[in-house]
Amino acid sequence: MNVIEDKISECKNDITQVNNNYTMIDARLNALVQSMDWQIEMTRSICYHSIDRDAINMQNNIIIYGLSERLPYNERNLVLRFLENELDIDTSDMMIDRAHRLGRKFTNTDDQKRPMVVRFRDYIDTETILSKAYKLKRTHFGLDRQYPKEITRARKELYQSKEAEYARTSNKRVQI
């Protein structure tokens, strides 16, 4: 009988030990989950800050669509002539920091019209150009701001949402 009581006592001690170990492991697991949640939140925050920084860096950038590559001008002169001729903008005070084409150049295309990214020195130049973009309506040219790809993707998804589609069909404004 003593042997059975000793075995029962030993089993109770083992169960107590297992419960204590389980409690300790559960506490450590909860601490790890909290740490992981904090890491996820910090990663998301850093990602948003990075996207915001990219958007700020691109605020002086404009994408121009429809400019021919066969014209004999370099990119900067081509942009300045385009702004003067198509948008009636005085470009004497405008400074272009950089202008380059997007995408690969194909040799077998007659008149390739890759989009061109133009970075202006002053934000006011960008705003002036975009305010005159209405003059390009019904032409083969186009203007747009350059946004980070994450913002572009989110805007595209919002534009294709049911709420935006309803607003467009009922002639209401939708804000993206």
C-alpha positions in Angstrom: 0.0 0.0 0.0 2.9 2.3 0.8 4.3 1.7 -2.7 1.0 2.8 -4.3 0.8 5.9 -2.1 4.4 6.7 -3.0 3.6 6.3 -6.7 0.5 8.5 -6.4 2.5 11.1 -4.6 5.2 10.9 -7.3 2.6 11.3 -10.0 1.1 14.3 -8.2 4.5 15.9 -8.0 5.1 15.2 -11.7 1.7 16.7 -12.6 2.6 19.8 -10.5 6.0 20.0 -12.2 4.3 19.7 -15.7 1.7 22.4 -14.8 4.5 24.7 -13.6 6.5 24.1 -16.7 3.3 24.7 -18.8 2.7 28.0 -17.0 6.3 29.1 -17.6 6.2 28.2 -21.3 2.8 29.9 -21.7 4.2 33.1 -20.1 7.2 33.0 -22.4 5.0 32.3 -25.4 2.8 35.3 -24.6 6.0 37.5 -24.2 7.2 36.3 -27.6 3.7 37.0 -29.2 3.8 40.5 -27.7 7.3 41.1 -29.0 6.3 39.8 -32.4 3.3 42.1 -32.5 5.5 45.1 -31.6 8.0 44.1 -34.3 5.2 43.9 -36.9 3.9 47.3 -35.9 7.4 48.8 -36.0 8.0 47.3 -39.5 4.6 48.6 -40.7 5.5 52.1 -39.3 9.0 52.1 -40.9 7.4 51.0 -44.2 4.9 53.8 -44.1 7.6 56.3 -43.3 9.6 55.0 -46.2 6.7 55.4 -48.6 6.1 58.9 -47.2 9.7 59.8 -47.8 9.5 58.5 -51.3 6.4 60.5 -52.0 8.1 63.6 -50.6 11.1 63.0 -52.8 8.9 62.6 -55.8 6.7 65.7 -55.3 8.7 67.6 -57.9 8.4 64.8 -60.5 6.1 64.8 -63.4 5.5 61.9 -65.9 4.9 63.1 -69.5 3.2 60.7 -71.9 3.3 60.8 -75.7 6.6 62.5 -76.4 8.2 61.1 -79.5 11.8 59.8 -79.3 12.5 60.6 -82.9 12.8 64.4 -82.3 16.4 65.6 -82.5 16.4 67.3 -79.0 17.8 66.1 -75.8 15.3 65.3 -73.0 15.6 68.6 -71.2 15.1 70.7 -74.4 12.3 68.4 -75.5 10.4 69.0 -72.3 10.9 72.7 -72.3 9.7 72.9 -76.0 6.7 70.7 -75.1 5.8 73.0 -72.1 6.1 76.1 -74.3 4.3 74.8 -77.3 1.5 72.6 -75.8 0.9 74.3 -72.5 1.8 77.9 -73.2 4.1 78.1 -70.2 7.1 80.5 -70.0 10.0 78.2 -69.3 12.7 80.8 -68.9 12.8 80.5 -65.1 12.3 76.7 -65.0 15.1 74.5 -63.9 15.0 70.8 -64.8 17.1 68.7 -62.4 16.7 65.5 -64.4 14.8 64.1 -67.3 14.8 60.5 -68.5 12.7 57.9 -70.2 11.0 55.0 -68.5 11.3 51.4 -69.6 13.3 49.6 -72.2 14.0 51.0 -75.7 12.9 48.7 -78.5 14.9 48.9 -81.7 12.2 47.5 -83.9 9.6 50.3 -83.1 9.2 53.1 -85.6 8.2 55.9 -83.2 8.5 54.8 -79.7 6.9 57.0 -77.1 8.1 55.9 -73.7 6.9 58.0 -70.8 9.4 60.5 -69.5 10.0 61.4 -65.9 11.0 65.0 -65.3 12.2 66.4 -62.0 11.9 70.1 -61.6 14.0 72.1 -59.1 11.0 74.0 -57.7 7.7 72.6 -56.6 5.9 75.7 -57.9 7.0 74.7 -61.4 5.4 71.4 -61.0 2.2 73.0 -59.8 2.2 75.4 -62.7 2.5 72.6 -65.2 -0.2 70.5 -63.6 -2.6 73.5 -63.5 -2.3 73.8 -67.3 -2.7 70.0 -67.9 -6.3 70.6 -69.0 -5.0 72.0 -72.3 -3.8 68.5 -73.2 -7.4 67.2 -73.3 -8.2 65.5 -76.6 -4.5 65.3 -77.6 -2.2 62.4 -77.6 -0.1 63.8 -74.7 -0.6 63.3 -71.0 0.7 64.5 -67.7 0.7 63.0 -64.2 2.5 63.2 -60.9 4.9 60.5 -60.1 4.0 58.5 -57.0 5.7 55.6 -55.3 4.5 52.2 -56.6 2.7 51.4 -53.3 0.6 54.6 -53.5 -0.1 54.0 -57.2 -1.3 50.4 -56.5 -3.5 51.6 -53.6 -5.0 54.4 -55.8 -5.7 51.9 -58.6 -7.5 49.5 -56.2 -9.5 52.4 -54.7 -10.4 53.6 -58.2 -11.7 50.2 -59.1 -13.7 49.8 -55.9 -17.5 49.6 -56.0 -17.8 52.9 -54.1 -15.7 54.8 -56.7 -17.5 53.1 -59.6 -20.9 54.2 -58.1 -19.6 57.7 -57.6 -18.5 57.9 -61.2 -21.8 56.6 -62.6 -23.9 58.9 -60.5 -21.7 62.0 -61.3 -20.5 62.4 -57.7 -17.0 63.2 -56.5 -14.8 60.5 -55.1 -11.7 61.2 -53.2 -8.8 58.9 -53.3 
